[in-house]
């Protein structure tokens, strides 16, 4: 993230024009320092963790790591319905 982007997001936070949970400058605000140090030391792959979380939320994650592969597509959920004697409940 560039210094200009950081400044933009700081101003957005001050003005309330972007929710805190959508503002990347707060991404690690509740993360323990020990984990942040491990991320900086490349001991934890945050991209892999983010992909795993998105998959758990039902998104198809592109295997190719390019910006052109975005936006991600949310999987269409197939609703399972129980039936009783041929009738959908």
DSSP file (Angstrom, degrees, kcal/mol; ACC not computed):
  #  RESIDUE AA STRUCTURE BP1 BP2  ACC     N-H-->O    O-->H-N    N-H-->O    O-->H-N    TCO  KAPPA ALPHA  PHI   PSI    X-CA   Y-CA   Z-CA
    1    1 A X              0   0    0      0, 0.0     2,-0.1     0, 0.0     0, 0.0   0.000 360.0 360.0 360.0 133.2    0.0    0.0    0.0
    2    2 A X     >  -     0   0    0      1,-0.1     4,-2.4     4,-0.0     5,-0.2  -0.377 360.0-112.4 -79.5 159.5    1.4    3.4   -1.0
    3    3 A X  H  > S+     0   0    0      1,-0.2     4,-2.3     2,-0.2     5,-0.2   0.855 119.8  55.2 -58.1 -33.8    1.7    6.3    1.4
    4    4 A X  H  > S+     0   0    0      2,-0.2     4,-2.3     1,-0.2    -1,-0.2   0.902 107.7  47.9 -66.1 -40.8   -1.0    8.1   -0.6
    5    5 A X  H  > S+     0   0    0      2,-0.2     4,-2.6     1,-0.2     5,-0.2   0.909 110.6  51.7 -66.0 -41.3   -3.4    5.2   -0.2
    6    6 A X  H  X S+     0   0    0     -4,-2.4     4,-2.4     1,-0.2    -2,-0.2   0.928 110.7  48.4 -60.6 -44.3   -2.7    5.1    3.5
    7    7 A X  H  X S+     0   0    0     -4,-2.3     4,-2.5     2,-0.2    -1,-0.2   0.905 110.4  51.7 -61.8 -41.7   -3.5    8.8    3.7
    8    8 A X  H  X S+     0   0    0     -4,-2.3     4,-2.3     1,-0.2    -2,-0.2   0.927 112.3  44.9 -61.0 -45.7   -6.7    8.3    1.7
    9    9 A X  H  X S+     0   0    0     -4,-2.6     4,-2.1     2,-0.2    -1,-0.2   0.847 110.7  54.5 -70.3 -32.8   -7.9    5.5    4.0
   10   10 A X  H  X S+     0   0    0     -4,-2.4     4,-2.3    -5,-0.2    -2,-0.2   0.928 110.6  46.2 -62.6 -44.5   -6.9    7.5    7.1
   11   11 A X  H  X S+     0   0    0     -4,-2.5     4,-2.6     1,-0.2     5,-0.2   0.903 110.5  52.8 -64.4 -41.0   -9.0   10.5    5.9
   12   12 A X  H  X>S+     0   0    0     -4,-2.3     5,-1.7     1,-0.2     4,-1.2   0.886 109.8  49.5 -61.6 -37.9  -11.9    8.1    5.0
   13   13 A X  H  <5S+     0   0    0     -4,-2.1    -2,-0.2     2,-0.2    -1,-0.2   0.924 111.6  48.1 -66.0 -44.0  -11.7    6.8    8.6
   14   14 A X  H  <5S+     0   0    0     -4,-2.3    -2,-0.2     1,-0.2    -1,-0.2   0.891 117.6  41.2 -62.8 -40.4  -11.7   10.3   10.1
   15   15 A X  H  <5S-     0   0    0     -4,-2.6    -1,-0.2    -5,-0.2    -2,-0.2   0.613 105.6-126.9 -84.5 -12.8  -14.7   11.3    7.9
   16   16 A X  T  <5 +     0   0    0     -4,-1.2    -3,-0.2    -5,-0.2    -4,-0.1   0.771  66.9 134.3  73.1  25.2  -16.6    8.1    8.4
   17   17 A X      < +     0   0    0     -5,-1.7     2,-0.4    -6,-0.2    -4,-0.1   0.554  69.0  39.2 -85.6  -6.9  -16.9    7.6    4.6
   18   18 A X  S    S-     0   0    0     -6,-0.8    -1,-0.1    -9,-0.1    -2,-0.1  -0.995  92.9-111.5-138.7 134.3  -15.9    4.0    4.8
   19   19 A X    >>  -     0   0    0     -2,-0.4     3,-2.0     1,-0.1     4,-0.5  -0.342  26.8-121.5 -63.2 145.4  -16.9    1.5    7.5
   20   20 A X  G >4 S+     0   0    0      1,-0.3     3,-1.1     2,-0.2     6,-0.3   0.852 112.7  58.6 -56.0 -36.4  -14.0    0.4    9.7
   21   21 A X  G 34 S+     0   0    0      1,-0.2    -1,-0.3     3,-0.0    -2,-0.1   0.573 109.5  44.8 -74.4  -5.8  -14.6   -3.3    8.8
   22   22 A X  G <4 S+     0   0    0     -3,-2.0     2,-0.6     3,-0.0    -1,-0.2   0.369  91.9  97.3-109.9  -0.4  -14.0   -2.3    5.1
   23   23 A X    X<  -     0   0    0     -3,-1.1     3,-1.9    -4,-0.5     4,-0.2  -0.813  63.3-152.4 -96.8 116.8  -11.0   -0.1    5.7
   24   24 A X  G >  S+     0   0    0     -2,-0.6     3,-1.4     1,-0.3     4,-0.3   0.711  89.6  71.1 -64.2 -19.7   -7.7   -2.0    5.1
   25   25 A X  G 3  S+     0   0    0      1,-0.3    -1,-0.3     2,-0.1     3,-0.2   0.718 101.7  46.7 -69.5 -15.3   -5.7    0.2    7.5
   26   26 A X  G X  S+     0   0    0     -3,-1.9     3,-1.7    -6,-0.3     4,-0.3   0.328  79.9 108.6-101.2   6.1   -7.7   -1.6   10.3
   27   27 A X  T <  S+     0   0    0     -3,-1.4     3,-0.2     1,-0.3    -1,-0.1   0.849  91.2  26.7 -53.5 -40.6   -7.1   -5.1    8.9
   28   28 A X  T >  S+     0   0    0     -4,-0.3     3,-1.3    -3,-0.2    -1,-0.3   0.160  85.9 114.5-109.7  18.2   -4.7   -6.1   11.7
   29   29 A X  T <  S+     0   0    0     -3,-1.7    -1,-0.2     1,-0.3    -2,-0.1   0.780  86.4  35.7 -64.4 -27.0   -5.9   -3.8   14.5
   30   30 A X  T 3  S+     0   0    0     -4,-0.3     2,-0.4    -3,-0.2    -1,-0.3   0.341  92.5 113.0-106.6   7.2   -7.0   -6.7   16.7
   31   31 A X  S <  S-     0   0    0     -3,-1.3    -3,-0.1     1,-0.1     5,-0.0  -0.642  74.6-110.8 -83.1 133.5   -4.2   -9.1   15.7
   32   32 A X    >>  -     0   0    0     -2,-0.4     4,-2.0     1,-0.1     3,-0.5  -0.295  21.9-121.9 -61.1 143.7   -1.8  -10.0   18.4
   33   33 A X  H 3> S+     0   0    0      1,-0.2     4,-2.6     2,-0.2     5,-0.2   0.835 111.0  61.1 -57.3 -35.6    1.7   -8.5   17.9
   34   34 A X  H 3> S+     0   0    0      1,-0.2     4,-1.8     2,-0.2    -1,-0.2   0.919 106.6  45.1 -58.9 -44.0    3.2  -12.0   18.1
   35   35 A X  H <> S+     0   0    0     -3,-0.5     4,-2.2     2,-0.2    -1,-0.2   0.895 111.0  53.3 -67.8 -39.6    1.2  -13.0   15.0
   36   36 A X  H  X S+     0   0    0     -4,-2.0     4,-2.5     1,-0.2    -2,-0.2   0.906 108.2  50.8 -61.0 -41.2    2.1   -9.8   13.2
   37   37 A X  H  X S+     0   0    0     -4,-2.6     4,-1.7     1,-0.2    -1,-0.2   0.889 110.0  49.7 -63.0 -39.1    5.8  -10.5   13.8
   38   38 A X  H  <>S+     0   0    0     -4,-1.8     5,-3.1     2,-0.2     6,-0.9   0.850 110.0  51.2 -68.5 -34.3    5.3  -14.0   12.4
   39   39 A X  H ><5S+     0   0    0     -4,-2.2     3,-1.8     4,-0.2    -2,-0.2   0.941 110.3  48.4 -65.1 -47.8    3.6  -12.6    9.3
   40   40 A X  H 3<5S+     0   0    0     -4,-2.5    -2,-0.2     1,-0.3    -1,-0.2   0.838 109.3  53.6 -61.5 -33.7    6.4  -10.1    8.7
   41   41 A X  T 3<5S-     0   0    0     -4,-1.7    -1,-0.3    -5,-0.2    -2,-0.2   0.339 116.6-116.5 -82.4   7.3    8.9  -12.9    9.1
   42   42 A X  T < 5S+     0   0    0     -3,-1.8    -3,-0.2     2,-0.2    -2,-0.1   0.784  83.2 121.8  60.3  30.1    7.0  -14.9    6.4
   43   43 A X  S   <S+     0   0    0     -5,-3.1     2,-0.4     1,-0.2    -4,-0.2   0.646  71.1  46.5 -91.1 -18.2    6.1  -17.6    8.9
   44   44 A X  S    S-     0   0    0     -6,-0.9     2,-1.0    -5,-0.1    -1,-0.2  -0.994  75.9-144.7-127.2 128.2    2.4  -17.1    8.3
   45   45 A X     >  -     0   0    0     -2,-0.4     4,-1.8     1,-0.2     5,-0.1  -0.783  16.1-177.4 -93.7  98.4    0.9  -16.8    4.8
   46   46 A X  H  > S+     0   0    0     -2,-1.0     4,-2.4     1,-0.2    -1,-0.2   0.801  81.3  57.9 -69.3 -27.6   -1.9  -14.3    5.2
   47   47 A X  H  > S+     0   0    0      2,-0.2     4,-2.6     1,-0.2    -1,-0.2   0.929 107.0  47.6 -66.6 -43.9   -2.9  -14.7    1.5
   48   48 A X  H  > S+     0   0    0      1,-0.2     4,-2.3     2,-0.2    -2,-0.2   0.894 112.8  49.5 -62.7 -38.9   -3.5  -18.4    2.0
   49   49 A X  H  X S+     0   0    0     -4,-1.8     4,-2.2     2,-0.2    -2,-0.2   0.891 110.5  49.8 -67.2 -38.7   -5.5  -17.7    5.1
   50   50 A X  H  X S+     0   0    0     -4,-2.4     4,-2.5     2,-0.2    -2,-0.2   0.913 111.1  49.3 -65.5 -42.1   -7.6  -15.1    3.3
   51   51 A X  H  X S+     0   0    0     -4,-2.6     4,-2.6     2,-0.2    -2,-0.2   0.918 110.4  50.9 -61.8 -43.2   -8.3  -17.6    0.5
   52   52 A X  H  X S+     0   0    0     -4,-2.3     4,-2.2     1,-0.2    -2,-0.2   0.916 110.5  49.0 -60.6 -43.4   -9.2  -20.3    3.0
   53   53 A X  H  X S+     0   0    0     -4,-2.2     4,-1.1     2,-0.2    -1,-0.2   0.911 111.1  49.4 -64.3 -42.4  -11.6  -17.9    4.7
   54   54 A X  H  <>S+     0   0    0     -4,-2.5     5,-2.4     1,-0.2     3,-0.3   0.900 109.8  51.3 -64.5 -39.7  -13.2  -16.9    1.4
   55   55 A X  H ><5S+     0   0    0     -4,-2.6     3,-1.6     1,-0.2    -1,-0.2   0.905 107.5  53.3 -61.8 -40.3  -13.6  -20.5    0.4
   56   56 A X  H 3<5S+     0   0    0     -4,-2.2    -1,-0.2     1,-0.3    -2,-0.2   0.767 106.5  53.9 -64.5 -24.3  -15.3  -21.1    3.8
   57   57 A X  T 3<5S-     0   0    0     -4,-1.1    -1,-0.3    -3,-0.3    -2,-0.2   0.392 128.5 -98.1 -90.5   2.9  -17.7  -18.3    2.9
   58   58 A X  T < 5S+     0   0    0     -3,-1.6    17,-3.3     1,-0.3     2,-0.3   0.679  75.2 140.0  95.2  18.6  -18.6  -19.9   -0.4
   59   59 A X  E   < -A   74   0A   0     -5,-2.4     2,-0.6    15,-0.3    -1,-0.3  -0.747  51.7-128.4 -97.1 143.6  -16.4  -18.1   -2.9
   60   60 A X  E     -A   73   0A   0     13,-2.6    13,-0.7    -2,-0.3     2,-0.6  -0.795  27.5-148.2 -82.9 125.4  -14.6  -19.7   -5.8
   61   61 A X        -     0   0    0     -2,-0.6     9,-0.1    11,-0.1     2,-0.0  -0.852  13.4-122.5-101.0 123.9  -10.9  -18.7   -5.5
   62   62 A X        -     0   0    0     -2,-0.6     7,-0.0     1,-0.1    10,-0.0  -0.369   9.5-145.7 -61.6 140.3   -9.0  -18.3   -8.7
   63   63 A X  S    S+     0   0    0      2,-0.1     2,-0.4    -2,-0.0    -1,-0.1   0.760  82.0  78.7 -77.4 -25.4   -5.9  -20.4   -8.8
   64   64 A X  S    S-     0   0    0      1,-0.1     2,-1.5     2,-0.1     5,-0.1  -0.711  80.9-137.3 -87.2 133.4   -4.0  -17.8  -10.8
   65   65 A X        +     0   0    0     -2,-0.4     2,-0.3     3,-0.0    -1,-0.1  -0.577  58.4 119.1 -93.0  74.8   -2.7  -14.9   -8.7
   66   66 A X    >   -     0   0    0     -2,-1.5     3,-1.0     1,-0.1     4,-0.1  -0.967  68.6-127.6-135.0 153.3   -3.6  -11.9  -10.9
   67   67 A X  G >  S+     0   0    0     -2,-0.3     3,-1.6     1,-0.2    -1,-0.1   0.804 107.8  66.0 -66.9 -28.2   -5.8   -8.9  -10.4
   68   68 A X  G 3  S+     0   0    0      1,-0.3    -1,-0.2    -3,-0.0    -3,-0.0   0.697  89.7  65.7 -68.5 -17.2   -7.5   -9.7  -13.7
   69   69 A X  G <  S+     0   0    0     -3,-1.0    -1,-0.3    -5,-0.1     2,-0.2   0.532  92.1 122.6 -81.6  -4.3   -8.9  -12.9  -12.2
   70   70 A X    <   +     0   0    0     -3,-1.6     2,-0.2    -4,-0.1    -9,-0.0  -0.648  22.3  69.4 -94.0 157.8  -11.0  -10.8   -9.8
   71   71 A X  S    S-     0   0    0     -2,-0.2     2,-0.1     1,-0.0    -4,-0.0   0.466  78.8-130.9 -77.9 159.0  -13.8  -10.2   -8.8
   72   72 A X        -     0   0    0     -2,-0.2     2,-0.6     1,-0.1   -11,-0.1  -0.443  15.7-129.9 -73.9 150.2  -14.3  -13.5   -7.1
   73   73 A X  E     -A   60   0A   0    -13,-0.7   -13,-2.6    -2,-0.1     2,-0.4  -0.899  13.7-133.1-107.5 126.0  -17.5  -15.3   -7.8
   74   74 A X  E     -A   59   0A   0     -2,-0.6   -15,-0.3   -15,-0.2   -16,-0.1  -0.604  28.7-114.6 -76.9 133.4  -19.7  -16.5   -5.0
   75   75 A X        -     0   0    0    -17,-3.3     2,-0.6    -2,-0.4    -1,-0.1  -0.363  28.7-114.6 -63.6 142.5  -20.8  -20.1   -5.4
   76   76 A X        -     0   0    0     -2,-0.0     2,-0.3     1,-0.0    -1,-0.1  -0.708  31.9-128.9 -80.9 126.0  -24.5  -20.5   -5.9
   77   77 A X        -     0   0    0     -2,-0.6     2,-0.8     1,-0.0    -1,-0.0  -0.561   9.8-143.5 -78.0 133.7  -25.8  -22.3   -2.9
   78   78 A X        -     0   0    0     -2,-0.3     2,-0.4     2,-0.0    -1,-0.0  -0.879  19.7-137.2 -97.3 113.6  -28.0  -25.3   -3.7
   79   79 A X        -     0   0    0     -2,-0.8     2,-0.5     1,-0.0    -2,-0.0  -0.565  11.8-146.4 -75.5 125.0  -30.6  -25.4   -1.1
   80   80 A X        -     0   0    0     -2,-0.4     2,-0.4     0, 0.0    -1,-0.0  -0.790  17.1-166.0 -91.3 129.0  -31.2  -28.9    0.2
   81   81 A X        -     0   0    0     -2,-0.5     2,-0.3     8,-0.0     7,-0.0  -0.921  16.5-128.9-118.2 142.0  -34.8  -29.5    1.2
   82   82 A X        -     0   0    0     -2,-0.4     7,-2.8     2,-0.0     2,-0.4  -0.616  25.2-154.9 -82.4 145.5  -36.2  -32.3    3.2
   83   83 A X  E     -B   88   0B   0     -2,-0.3     2,-0.5     5,-0.2     5,-0.2  -0.930  11.6-163.1-123.6 149.3  -39.1  -34.2    1.6
   84   84 A X  E >  S-B   87   0B   0      3,-2.2     3,-1.5    -2,-0.4    -2,-0.0  -0.959  80.3 -21.5-131.6 114.0  -41.8  -36.2    3.2
   85   85 A X  T 3  S-     0   0    0     -2,-0.5     3,-0.1     1,-0.3    -1,-0.1   0.903 129.7 -47.0  53.4  46.0  -43.8  -38.5    0.9
   86   86 A X  T 3  S+     0   0    0      1,-0.2     2,-0.4     0, 0.0    -1,-0.3   0.422 113.7 116.4  83.1  -3.5  -42.7  -36.6   -2.2
   87   87 A X  E <   -B   84   0B   0     -3,-1.5    -3,-2.2     2,-0.0     2,-0.4  -0.824  65.4-125.0-104.2 140.4  -43.5  -33.1   -0.8
   88   88 A X  E      B   83   0B   0     -2,-0.4    -5,-0.2    -5,-0.2    -6,-0.0  -0.671 360.0 360.0 -80.7 131.4  -40.9  -30.5   -0.2
   89   89 A X              0   0    0     -7,-2.8    -1,-0.1    -2,-0.4    -6,-0.1   0.442 360.0 360.0 -89.8 360.0  -40.9  -29.2    3.4
